[in-house]
Amino acid sequence: MGVFLDTGFFLGIYHPKDSHHKESSNILKNLGTGQYGLIYSSPYIVSEGATLLLIRTKFNQNILNDFYSDLYGTTKFVSILPWSIEIEQKTWELFKKVNKSIRTKKEFMTFTDISSIIYCREYQIDKIVSYDTLFDRFLTRIFEL
């Protein structure tokens, strides 16, 4: 049992003006109880999260430092699963398959989103904290508590 954290969750936690700040804060409190098991994310989410946090907070270094500390430092609460060529290859295959017959931009899933699905499959994680409804056909989505 475990839960995977998507980029939107991190944006909600660290950016007080994010539309999901309240939901992310409540989810974080519940994750701390251990009811969802271990907490995971990936290098793809870290990359996307760091980039978007810097842009959306007008390059606020304090927020970036807090994000880093919670991923790798003294306040660490999430395990970052390792990158591998196997994950990358599986992500490419599912990325092509999922996006092969899309008709609208709303149906499109990013490479990072697909990588999250692959990480969850590889590590037997069945829940994701995300505000993106496109995950619903792959995982149980936690988006409010």
C-alpha positions as CSV (number, residue, x, y, z in Angstrom):
1,M,0.0,0.0,0.0
2,G,1.2,3.5,-0.8
3,V,0.3,6.7,-2.5
4,F,2.0,8.6,-5.3
5,L,2.1,12.4,-5.3
6,D,1.5,14.3,-8.5
7,T,2.8,17.8,-9.4
8,G,-0.5,19.5,-8.7
9,F,-0.4,18.4,-5.1
10,F,3.1,20.0,-4.6
11,L,2.0,23.2,-6.3
12,G,-1.0,23.3,-3.9
13,I,1.2,22.8,-0.9
14,Y,4.0,25.3,-1.7
15,H,2.1,28.0,-3.5
16,P,-0.4,29.7,-1.3
17,K,-2.2,31.3,-4.2
18,D,-2.7,27.9,-6.0
19,S,-6.4,27.0,-6.5
20,H,-5.8,23.7,-4.7
21,H,-3.9,25.0,-1.7
22,K,-6.6,24.2,0.8
23,E,-7.2,20.7,-0.6
24,S,-3.4,19.9,-0.7
25,S,-3.0,21.1,2.9
26,N,-5.8,18.9,4.1
27,I,-4.4,15.9,2.1
28,L,-1.0,16.4,3.6
29,K,-2.4,16.3,7.1
30,N,-4.1,13.0,6.3
31,L,-1.0,11.5,4.6
32,G,0.8,12.2,7.9
33,T,-1.5,9.8,9.7
34,G,-0.1,6.9,7.6
35,Q,-3.6,5.8,6.5
36,Y,-2.4,5.6,2.9
37,G,0.9,3.9,3.6
38,L,4.2,5.1,2.3
39,I,4.4,8.3,0.2
40,Y,6.2,8.4,-3.2
41,S,6.9,10.5,-6.2
42,S,9.3,10.5,-9.1
43,P,12.2,12.5,-10.7
44,Y,9.7,13.6,-13.4
45,I,7.4,15.1,-10.8
46,V,10.3,16.8,-9.1
47,S,11.5,18.3,-12.4
48,E,8.0,19.5,-13.4
49,G,7.2,20.7,-9.8
50,A,10.4,22.7,-9.4
51,T,10.0,24.4,-12.7
52,L,6.4,25.3,-12.2
53,L,6.9,26.5,-8.6
54,L,9.7,28.8,-9.7
55,I,7.6,30.3,-12.6
56,R,4.3,30.6,-10.7
57,T,5.9,32.1,-7.6
58,K,7.9,34.6,-9.6
59,F,11.2,32.9,-8.8
60,N,10.7,32.7,-5.0
61,Q,13.8,30.9,-3.8
62,N,12.4,30.3,-0.3
63,I,9.5,28.3,-1.7
64,L,12.0,26.3,-3.9
65,N,14.2,25.7,-0.8
66,D,11.2,24.4,1.2
67,F,10.2,22.1,-1.7
68,Y,13.8,20.7,-1.9
69,S,14.0,20.2,1.9
70,D,10.7,18.2,1.9
71,L,12.0,16.0,-0.9
72,Y,15.7,15.5,0.1
73,G,16.4,17.4,3.3
74,T,15.7,17.5,7.0
75,T,11.9,17.7,6.5
76,K,11.7,14.9,4.0
77,F,8.3,13.3,3.9
78,V,8.3,11.6,0.4
79,S,10.5,9.0,-1.2
80,I,11.6,9.8,-4.7
81,L,11.5,6.5,-6.7
82,P,14.6,6.0,-9.0
83,W,14.7,6.6,-12.7
84,S,15.5,3.6,-14.9
85,I,15.8,2.9,-18.6
86,E,13.0,0.3,-18.1
87,I,10.6,2.9,-16.7
88,E,11.6,5.3,-19.5
89,Q,10.9,2.7,-22.2
90,K,7.5,1.7,-20.7
91,T,6.6,5.3,-20.4
92,W,7.3,5.9,-24.1
93,E,5.2,2.9,-25.1
94,L,2.2,3.9,-23.0
95,F,2.6,7.5,-24.0
96,K,2.3,6.6,-27.7
97,K,-0.6,4.2,-27.0
98,V,-2.7,6.6,-24.9
99,N,-2.2,9.6,-27.1
100,K,-2.6,7.7,-30.4
101,S,-6.3,8.3,-31.0
102,I,-6.9,11.5,-29.0
103,R,-9.3,14.0,-30.5
104,T,-9.0,17.0,-28.2
105,K,-6.4,18.7,-26.1
106,K,-8.3,17.7,-23.0
107,E,-7.7,14.0,-23.7
108,F,-3.9,14.5,-24.1
109,M,-1.7,13.0,-21.3
110,T,1.7,14.4,-20.8
111,F,4.8,12.3,-20.8
112,T,5.2,13.1,-17.1
113,D,1.6,12.0,-16.4
114,I,2.2,8.7,-18.2
115,S,5.5,8.2,-16.3
116,S,3.5,8.5,-13.0
117,I,1.2,5.7,-14.2
118,I,4.2,3.5,-15.0
119,Y,5.9,4.2,-11.7
120,C,2.7,3.2,-9.9
121,R,2.4,0.0,-11.9
122,E,6.0,-0.9,-11.3
123,Y,5.9,-0.3,-7.6
124,Q,2.3,-1.6,-7.0
125,I,1.0,1.8,-6.0
126,D,-2.8,2.1,-6.6
127,K,-3.5,5.6,-5.4
128,I,-2.4,9.0,-6.7
129,V,-2.9,12.4,-5.2
130,S,-3.8,14.5,-8.2
131,Y,-6.3,17.0,-9.4
132,D,-6.1,15.6,-13.0
133,T,-9.2,13.5,-13.9
134,L,-7.3,11.8,-16.7
135,F,-5.7,9.5,-14.1
136,D,-9.1,8.1,-13.2
137,R,-9.0,5.4,-15.8
138,F,-5.7,4.1,-14.4
139,L,-5.5,4.8,-10.7
140,T,-7.6,5.6,-7.7
141,R,-7.3,9.4,-7.4
142,I,-7.2,11.2,-4.1
143,F,-8.1,14.8,-4.7
144,E,-9.9,16.1,-1.6
145,L,-10.3,15.0,2.1
